[in-house]
């Protein structure tokens, strides 16, 4: 069992980080790029920090899925095709993470943060591409192997690290399905939930989850998510997105040099 010194200062830092993550996730996405480095800064080993972060973020994915339940229910047919690959990929990624040596994971961290930052930076471009997609784009019916393979690979990444998973899934689902962006977003939310819940369940038996930290993060992220939802019409999400991107780039450079 791992422990972290939860003195008053660390508790405040942890709650503020989780609130910030919940806030930016409600507006722009990329909250993991805030909480993961903070968990490491508190002295939590990298793999345990990633595991704890994944478990703590699960309620947010459930809330996002429930909020779009009407569109989610309209995509049940597609979801039944996706679930097996999302679950298998999420489980494979989580197992891969647990069996990655700490030293190897520390080496990989800057690359993972760099990939997540790049994905977040390209979010708007991907949305434009999806919005302009015409009927000639390949659909799941014409190439189910490509569809299932890409979902599986995205799920492995989600189970292993997960930052930027939503953007990856939007790109995969949007380019391979001829559906509206609203319905694809609902499918993305539910797929992300499936990936993260299977990873979280597996992590719960790993002995690496720091439960007091999870409790604080859940409370903080839900509070931040509510605040972000209420302020969505008054804050430019693009500004927040680029702040997170540059923060991620800074953290990647820091871990490269560390």
C-alpha positions as CSV (number, residue, x, y, z in Angstrom):
1,X,0.0,0.0,0.0
2,X,1.4,3.4,-1.0
3,X,1.0,6.5,1.0
4,X,1.4,10.2,0.4
5,X,1.9,12.9,3.1
6,X,-1.5,14.6,3.1
7,X,-0.7,17.6,5.2
8,X,-2.9,20.7,4.8
9,X,-0.7,22.2,2.1
10,X,-0.7,19.1,0.0
11,X,-4.4,18.6,0.4
12,X,-5.0,22.2,-0.8
13,X,-2.7,21.7,-3.8
14,X,-4.4,18.4,-4.7
15,X,-7.9,19.8,-4.5
16,X,-7.0,22.9,-6.5
17,X,-5.3,20.7,-9.2
18,X,-8.4,18.5,-9.4
19,X,-10.7,21.5,-9.5
20,X,-8.6,23.0,-12.3
21,X,-8.7,19.7,-14.2
22,X,-12.5,19.4,-13.8
23,X,-12.9,23.0,-14.9
24,X,-10.8,22.7,-18.0
25,X,-12.3,19.3,-18.9
26,X,-15.7,20.9,-18.9
27,X,-14.5,23.6,-21.3
28,X,-11.6,22.4,-23.4
29,X,-10.2,19.0,-22.2
30,X,-6.7,18.1,-21.1
31,X,-7.2,18.0,-17.3
32,X,-4.9,15.0,-17.0
33,X,-2.0,17.3,-18.0
34,X,-2.6,19.2,-14.8
35,X,-3.3,16.4,-12.3
36,X,-0.7,13.9,-13.3
37,X,2.4,16.2,-12.8
38,X,0.9,17.4,-9.5
39,X,0.6,13.8,-8.2
40,X,4.2,13.2,-9.2
41,X,5.3,16.5,-7.5
42,X,3.7,15.2,-4.3
43,X,6.1,12.3,-4.3
44,X,3.8,9.6,-5.8
45,X,5.8,7.2,-8.1
46,X,4.9,7.7,-11.8
47,X,3.0,4.5,-12.4
48,X,1.0,4.9,-9.1
49,X,0.3,8.5,-10.0
50,X,-1.1,7.4,-13.4
51,X,-3.2,4.6,-11.8
52,X,-4.6,6.9,-9.1
53,X,-5.4,9.6,-11.7
54,X,-7.3,7.1,-13.9
55,X,-9.4,5.9,-11.0
56,X,-10.2,9.4,-9.8
57,X,-11.3,10.6,-13.3
58,X,-13.9,7.8,-13.8
59,X,-16.8,9.7,-12.2
60,X,-16.3,12.5,-14.7
61,X,-16.6,10.2,-17.7
62,X,-19.8,8.7,-16.2
63,X,-21.2,12.2,-15.7
64,X,-20.3,13.1,-19.3
65,X,-22.0,10.0,-20.6
66,X,-25.2,10.5,-18.5
67,X,-25.4,14.1,-19.6
68,X,-25.7,13.0,-23.2
69,X,-27.8,9.9,-22.6
70,X,-30.4,10.8,-25.4
71,X,-27.7,10.9,-28.1
72,X,-25.9,7.9,-26.4
73,X,-29.0,5.7,-26.6
74,X,-29.5,6.6,-30.3
75,X,-26.0,5.2,-31.0
76,X,-26.5,1.8,-29.2
77,X,-26.0,-0.1,-32.4
78,X,-22.5,1.4,-32.9
79,X,-21.7,1.1,-29.2
80,X,-22.3,-2.7,-29.2
81,X,-19.7,-2.9,-31.9
82,X,-17.2,-0.7,-30.1
83,X,-17.6,-2.0,-26.5
84,X,-15.6,-5.3,-27.0
85,X,-12.6,-3.5,-28.6
86,X,-12.8,-0.6,-26.1
87,X,-12.8,-3.0,-23.1
88,X,-10.1,-5.3,-24.5
89,X,-7.9,-2.3,-25.5
90,X,-8.4,-0.6,-22.1
91,X,-7.6,-3.8,-20.3
92,X,-4.5,-4.4,-22.4
93,X,-3.3,-0.8,-21.8
94,X,-3.8,-1.0,-18.1
95,X,-2.0,-4.4,-17.9
96,X,0.9,-2.9,-19.9
97,X,1.1,0.0,-17.5
98,X,1.2,-2.2,-14.4
99,X,4.0,-4.3,-15.9
100,X,6.0,-1.3,-17.1
101,X,9.1,-0.8,-14.8
102,X,9.2,2.5,-13.1
103,X,12.4,3.5,-14.8
104,X,11.0,2.7,-18.2
105,X,7.8,4.6,-17.5
106,X,9.8,7.6,-16.3
107,X,11.6,7.5,-19.7
108,X,8.3,7.4,-21.6
109,X,6.6,10.1,-19.6
110,X,7.8,13.2,-21.6
111,X,6.9,11.5,-24.9
112,X,3.4,10.7,-23.5
113,X,2.9,14.3,-22.3
114,X,4.2,15.6,-25.7
115,X,1.8,13.4,-27.6
116,X,-1.1,14.5,-25.4
117,X,-0.2,18.2,-25.8
118,X,0.1,17.7,-29.6
119,X,-3.3,16.0,-29.7
120,X,-4.9,18.8,-27.7
121,X,-3.2,21.5,-30.0
122,X,-4.7,19.8,-33.0
123,X,-8.2,19.5,-31.5
124,X,-9.7,22.5,-33.3
125,X,-8.2,21.4,-36.7
126,X,-9.6,17.9,-36.2
127,X,-13.1,19.3,-35.4
128,X,-13.0,21.4,-38.6
129,X,-12.1,18.3,-40.6
130,X,-14.9,16.3,-39.0
131,X,-17.4,19.1,-39.6
132,X,-16.4,19.3,-43.3
133,X,-16.5,15.5,-43.8
134,X,-18.6,14.4,-46.7
135,X,-20.5,11.2,-47.5
136,X,-17.5,9.8,-49.4
137,X,-15.6,9.2,-46.1
138,X,-15.2,5.5,-45.3
139,X,-17.8,4.1,-42.9
140,X,-17.6,1.3,-40.4
141,X,-19.7,-0.9,-42.7
142,X,-17.3,-0.7,-45.6
143,X,-14.2,-1.5,-43.4
144,X,-15.1,-2.9,-40.0
145,X,-11.5,-4.2,-39.6
146,X,-10.0,-0.7,-39.8
147,X,-12.7,0.6,-37.5
148,X,-12.2,-2.0,-34.8
149,X,-8.4,-1.9,-35.0
150,X,-8.2,1.9,-34.6
151,X,-10.7,1.8,-31.6
152,X,-8.6,-1.0,-30.1
153,X,-5.4,1.0,-30.5
154,X,-7.0,4.1,-29.1
155,X,-8.2,2.1,-26.1
156,X,-4.7,0.7,-25.4
157,X,-3.5,4.3,-25.2
158,X,-6.4,5.2,-23.0
159,X,-5.8,2.4,-20.6
160,X,-2.1,3.1,-20.5
161,X,-2.0,6.9,-20.1
162,X,-5.2,8.5,-21.4
163,X,-4.4,12.2,-21.7
164,X,-6.0,13.4,-25.0
165,X,-8.0,10.1,-25.4
166,X,-11.2,12.1,-26.1
167,X,-9.6,13.9,-29.1
168,X,-8.3,10.6,-30.5
169,X,-11.6,8.9,-30.3
170,X,-13.4,11.9,-31.8
171,X,-11.0,11.7,-34.8
172,X,-11.4,7.9,-35.2
173,X,-15.2,7.8,-34.7
174,X,-15.8,11.0,-36.7
175,X,-13.8,9.9,-39.7
176,X,-15.1,6.4,-39.8
177,X,-18.8,6.9,-39.1
178,X,-21.3,9.0,-41.0
179,X,-23.0,10.5,-38.0
180,X,-23.5,14.0,-36.7
181,X,-20.8,15.4,-34.4
182,X,-23.3,15.6,-31.5
183,X,-24.0,11.8,-31.7
184,X,-20.3,11.0,-32.3
185,X,-19.4,13.1,-29.2
186,X,-21.9,11.1,-27.1
187,X,-20.4,7.8,-28.5
188,X,-16.9,9.2,-27.7
189,X,-18.0,9.9,-24.1
190,X,-19.5,6.4,-23.6
191,X,-16.4,4.7,-25.2
192,X,-14.1,6.7,-23.0
193,X,-16.1,5.6,-20.0
194,X,-15.8,1.9,-21.0
195,X,-12.1,2.2,-21.5
196,X,-11.5,4.0,-18.2
197,X,-13.8,1.9,-16.1
198,X,-12.2,-1.4,-17.2
199,X,-8.8,0.1,-16.5
200,X,-9.9,1.5,-13.2
201,X,-11.4,-1.8,-12.1
202,X,-8.1,-3.6,-12.9
203,X,-6.1,-0.9,-11.2
204,X,-8.2,-1.3,-8.0
205,X,-6.6,-4.7,-7.5
206,X,-3.1,-3.5,-8.2
207,X,-2.3,-2.1,-4.8
208,X,-1.2,1.1,-6.4
209,X,-4.3,3.2,-6.0
210,X,-4.0,5.8,-3.2
211,X,-7.6,6.0,-2.1
212,X,-7.4,9.2,0.1
213,X,-6.0,11.0,-2.9
214,X,-8.7,9.6,-5.2
215,X,-11.4,10.8,-2.8
216,X,-10.0,14.4,-2.7
217,X,-9.6,14.4,-6.5
218,X,-13.1,13.2,-7.1
219,X,-14.5,16.0,-4.9
220,X,-12.3,18.6,-6.5
221,X,-12.9,17.6,-10.1
222,X,-16.7,17.4,-9.7
223,X,-16.6,20.9,-8.1
224,X,-14.4,22.2,-10.9
225,X,-16.7,20.5,-13.5
226,X,-19.8,22.2,-12.1
227,X,-18.0,25.6,-12.1
228,X,-16.8,25.1,-15.7
229,X,-20.2,24.1,-16.9
230,X,-21.8,27.2,-15.3
231,X,-19.0,29.5,-16.7
232,X,-18.9,27.9,-20.2
233,X,-20.6,30.8,-21.9
234,X,-18.3,33.4,-20.3
235,X,-14.9,31.9,-20.9
236,X,-13.1,31.3,-24.2
237,X,-12.2,27.6,-24.2
238,X,-9.5,28.3,-26.8
239,X,-7.5,30.3,-24.3
240,X,-7.7,27.5,-21.7
241,X,-6.8,24.9,-24.4
242,X,-3.6,26.7,-25.4
243,X,-2.6,27.3,-21.7
244,X,-2.9,23.5,-21.2
245,X,-1.0,22.8,-24.4
246,X,1.9,25.1,-23.4
247,X,1.9,23.8,-19.9
248,X,2.1,20.3,-21.3
249,X,5.0,21.3,-23.5
250,X,6.8,22.8,-20.6
251,X,6.3,19.7,-18.5
252,X,7.5,17.5,-21.4
253,X,10.7,19.6,-21.6
254,X,11.1,19.4,-17.8
255,X,10.9,15.6,-17.8
256,X,13.2,15.3,-20.8
257,X,15.9,17.3,-18.9
258,X,15.2,15.7,-15.5
